[in-house]
Amino acid sequence: MAACDQATGVVLASTDVDGKTNEITQFGPLLDQINDLRDTVITADALHCQREHVAYLAQRGAHSILTVKANQPNLHAQLAGLPWRAVPDATRHDDRGHGRHEIRTLKILTISTGIDFPYAAQAIQVWRRRRLDEPKPFTTETVYAITDLQVHQAKPAQLAVWIRGHWSIENKIHWVRDVTYDEDRSQIRTGTGPQVMAALRNAAIGALRLARATNIAAANRHHARDSSRTLALLGIT
């Protein structure tokens, strides 16, 4: 389980999740590794839409944007039941490229009463219509989120950037580790070996990201051809 900086794609902290626990219990211990969270915005998957998590973040002076799904059925129903049809789009993006087409709209409602979740200030609805490859048909999806950020603290465009940035972590970290580094087929499976290798992969990805590499596989090949390139990347001369 890792905490990743959206802007750089660098893993800031990681922790093991063994078979005796789950990611929910590791939320606090993971972020405890980061000394100062004041005025940062933490985005997280629906699994971490937990009262204890927002209380932890509030105590550390951080803010949150949390996806809400069926694991919080009452909260999800409350958000879905808000008068979204009467709310104009706050942002709209129409992206095309490489045979893909995605339309995203974002709506925001300030919460005054009726939402049973601590620190809730604004409710967010993201509607996505996308076609991954022509001539496949379009699919639509409606996603809800909740944040403690007040209207004056984050404009709609910034909220949209953070939400999309959270979705991009799958490509920046998980996909790279699974595909480029073929992590799932690693033969290192005993003791602390898997955690050590995960940390090394994260460090390698982070170093390449900070060097502005956009294609990690190509960057790996570039550095593998000449060991001095890797030393220079790490500041070792």
C-alpha positions as CSV (number, residue, x, y, z in Angstrom):
1,M,0.0,0.0,0.0
2,A,1.5,3.3,-1.0
3,A,1.0,7.1,-0.8
4,C,1.8,8.7,-4.1
5,D,2.3,12.4,-5.0
6,Q,-0.1,13.1,-7.9
7,A,2.0,15.8,-9.5
8,T,5.3,13.8,-9.8
9,G,4.1,10.2,-9.6
10,V,6.6,9.6,-6.8
11,V,5.8,7.2,-4.0
12,L,6.2,9.1,-0.7
13,A,5.6,6.2,1.7
14,S,4.6,2.6,1.6
15,T,3.6,-0.1,4.1
16,D,3.0,-3.9,4.1
17,V,-0.6,-5.2,4.3
18,D,-0.3,-8.8,5.5
19,G,-3.0,-11.4,5.7
20,K,-3.9,-10.5,9.3
21,T,-5.2,-7.1,8.5
22,N,-6.4,-4.9,5.5
23,E,-5.7,-1.6,3.9
24,I,-8.2,0.2,6.1
25,T,-6.2,-0.4,9.2
26,Q,-3.0,0.7,7.5
27,F,-4.3,4.1,6.4
28,G,-3.0,5.9,9.5
29,P,0.3,4.0,9.8
30,L,1.1,4.7,6.1
31,L,0.6,8.5,6.4
32,D,2.4,8.6,9.8
33,Q,5.5,8.1,7.7
34,I,5.0,11.6,6.2
35,N,6.1,14.2,8.8
36,D,3.9,17.1,7.8
37,L,0.4,16.9,6.2
38,R,-0.8,20.3,7.0
39,D,-2.8,21.9,4.2
40,T,-2.3,18.9,1.9
41,V,-5.2,17.3,0.1
42,I,-5.4,13.5,0.4
43,T,-7.4,11.6,-2.3
44,A,-8.3,8.0,-1.7
45,D,-10.3,5.1,-3.1
46,A,-13.8,4.3,-1.9
47,L,-12.4,1.7,0.6
48,H,-11.0,4.5,2.6
49,C,-14.2,6.6,2.9
50,Q,-14.2,6.0,6.6
51,R,-15.1,8.2,9.5
52,E,-11.9,7.4,11.3
53,H,-9.8,8.4,8.3
54,V,-11.3,11.9,8.0
55,A,-10.9,12.4,11.7
56,Y,-7.2,11.4,11.5
57,L,-6.7,13.8,8.6
58,A,-8.4,16.6,10.4
59,Q,-6.2,16.0,13.4
60,R,-3.1,16.3,11.2
61,G,-4.4,19.5,9.5
62,A,-5.0,17.8,6.1
63,H,-8.0,17.8,3.8
64,S,-9.6,14.9,1.9
65,I,-11.4,14.0,-1.3
66,L,-12.9,10.6,-1.0
67,T,-14.7,8.5,-3.6
68,V,-18.1,7.1,-2.3
69,K,-19.3,3.7,-3.5
70,A,-21.4,0.8,-2.3
71,N,-19.3,0.1,0.8
72,Q,-20.9,3.2,2.3
73,P,-24.5,2.5,1.1
74,N,-26.3,5.1,3.2
75,L,-23.8,7.8,2.3
76,H,-23.9,6.8,-1.4
77,A,-27.7,6.9,-1.4
78,Q,-27.7,10.4,0.3
79,L,-25.3,11.7,-2.4
80,A,-27.2,10.1,-5.3
81,G,-30.4,11.6,-3.9
82,L,-29.2,15.2,-4.1
83,P,-30.9,17.4,-6.7
84,W,-28.1,17.1,-9.3
85,R,-30.4,17.7,-12.3
86,A,-30.8,21.3,-11.1
87,V,-27.1,21.8,-10.7
88,P,-25.2,23.2,-13.7
89,D,-21.9,21.7,-14.8
90,A,-19.0,23.3,-12.9
91,T,-16.4,21.8,-15.3
92,R,-16.6,19.9,-18.6
93,H,-13.8,18.2,-20.5
94,D,-13.9,16.6,-23.9
95,D,-10.7,14.6,-24.6
96,R,-9.9,12.7,-27.8
97,G,-6.8,10.9,-28.9
98,H,-5.5,7.5,-30.2
99,G,-9.0,6.3,-30.9
100,R,-10.3,7.2,-27.5
101,H,-13.0,9.7,-26.6
102,E,-14.0,10.7,-23.1
103,I,-16.4,13.4,-21.9
104,R,-16.3,14.3,-18.2
105,T,-18.5,16.7,-16.3
106,L,-18.2,17.7,-12.7
107,K,-21.0,19.1,-10.5
108,I,-20.6,20.4,-6.9
109,L,-23.1,21.0,-4.1
110,T,-22.4,22.7,-0.9
111,I,-23.6,20.6,2.0
112,S,-25.5,22.2,4.8
113,T,-27.6,19.4,6.2
114,G,-28.7,15.9,5.4
115,I,-25.4,14.2,4.8
116,D,-24.4,11.9,7.6
117,F,-20.6,12.1,7.4
118,P,-18.1,14.0,9.5
119,Y,-16.4,17.1,8.1
120,A,-18.5,16.9,4.9
121,A,-18.5,20.4,3.2
122,Q,-19.1,19.7,-0.5
123,A,-20.6,16.8,-2.5
124,I,-19.2,16.0,-6.0
125,Q,-20.7,14.2,-8.9
126,V,-18.5,13.2,-11.8
127,W,-20.2,11.9,-14.9
128,R,-18.0,10.1,-17.5
129,R,-18.9,9.0,-21.0
130,R,-16.1,7.3,-22.8
131,R,-15.2,5.0,-25.6
132,L,-11.8,3.4,-25.2
133,D,-11.4,2.2,-28.8
134,E,-13.4,2.8,-31.9
135,P,-15.7,1.4,-33.0
136,K,-16.6,0.1,-29.5
137,P,-19.8,1.8,-28.0
138,F,-19.7,4.5,-25.4
139,T,-20.0,3.6,-21.7
140,T,-21.3,5.9,-19.0
141,E,-20.4,6.1,-15.3
142,T,-21.5,8.3,-12.5
143,V,-19.1,8.7,-9.6
144,Y,-19.7,10.5,-6.3
145,A,-17.2,12.0,-3.9
146,I,-17.2,14.0,-0.8
147,T,-14.7,16.6,0.5
148,D,-14.1,18.7,3.6
149,L,-12.8,21.5,1.4
150,Q,-14.9,24.6,1.6
151,V,-16.0,26.6,-1.5
152,H,-13.3,29.3,-0.9
153,Q,-10.5,26.7,-0.5
154,A,-10.8,24.9,-3.9
155,K,-12.3,26.0,-7.2
156,P,-14.2,23.4,-9.3
157,A,-11.4,23.2,-11.8
158,Q,-8.9,22.3,-9.1
159,L,-11.2,19.7,-7.6
160,A,-11.5,18.1,-11.1
161,V,-7.7,18.1,-11.4
162,W,-7.3,16.3,-8.1
163,I,-10.0,13.7,-8.8
164,R,-8.5,12.9,-12.2
165,G,-5.1,12.9,-10.7
166,H,-6.1,10.2,-8.3
167,W,-7.4,8.1,-11.1
168,S,-4.0,8.5,-12.9
169,I,-2.1,6.9,-10.0
170,E,-3.3,3.5,-11.4
171,N,-1.3,4.1,-14.6
172,K,1.7,5.9,-12.9
173,I,2.4,3.3,-10.3
174,H,0.3,0.1,-10.3
175,W,0.4,-0.4,-14.0
176,V,4.1,0.2,-14.2
177,R,4.9,-2.2,-11.4
178,D,2.5,-4.9,-12.7
179,V,3.5,-4.6,-16.4
180,T,6.8,-2.9,-16.9
181,Y,8.4,-4.6,-13.9
182,D,6.3,-7.7,-14.1
183,E,5.9,-7.7,-10.3
184,D,3.2,-10.4,-10.1
185,R,5.6,-13.0,-11.5
186,S,8.5,-12.2,-9.1
187,Q,9.9,-15.3,-7.5
188,I,10.9,-13.4,-4.3
189,R,8.1,-14.4,-2.0
190,T,9.5,-15.1,1.5
191,G,10.3,-12.9,4.5
192,T,10.6,-9.2,3.9
193,G,11.8,-9.8,0.3
194,P,8.5,-8.8,-1.4
195,Q,8.4,-5.5,0.6
196,V,12.0,-4.7,-0.1
197,M,11.6,-5.3,-3.9
198,A,8.4,-3.2,-3.9
199,A,10.3,-0.4,-2.2
200,L,13.1,-0.7,-4.8
201,R,10.7,-0.6,-7.7
202,N,9.0,2.5,-6.2
203,A,12.4,4.1,-5.8
204,A,13.3,3.4,-9.4
205,I,10.0,4.7,-10.7
206,G,10.4,7.8,-8.5
207,A,13.9,8.5,-9.7
208,L,12.9,8.2,-13.3
209,R,9.7,10.4,-12.8
210,L,11.8,13.1,-11.2
211,A,14.1,13.0,-14.2
212,R,11.0,13.7,-16.3
213,A,10.8,10.2,-17.9
214,T,7.3,9.7,-19.4
215,N,7.9,6.1,-20.6
216,I,9.4,4.1,-17.8
217,A,10.1,1.0,-20.0
218,A,12.1,3.1,-22.5
219,A,13.9,4.9,-19.6
220,N,14.9,1.5,-18.1
221,R,16.3,0.4,-21.4
222,H,18.2,3.7,-21.7
223,H,19.9,3.3,-18.3
224,A,20.5,-0.4,-18.8
225,R,22.8,0.3,-21.8
226,D,25.3,2.3,-19.7
227,S,25.7,2.0,-15.9
228,S,27.1,5.5,-15.7
229,R,23.7,6.8,-16.7
230,T,22.1,5.2,-13.6
231,L,24.8,6.6,-11.4
232,A,24.3,10.1,-12.8
233,L,20.5,9.7,-12.3
234,L,21.1,9.0,-8.6
235,G,23.6,11.8,-8.3
236,I,26.6,9.4,-7.9
237,T,29.6,10.6,-9.8
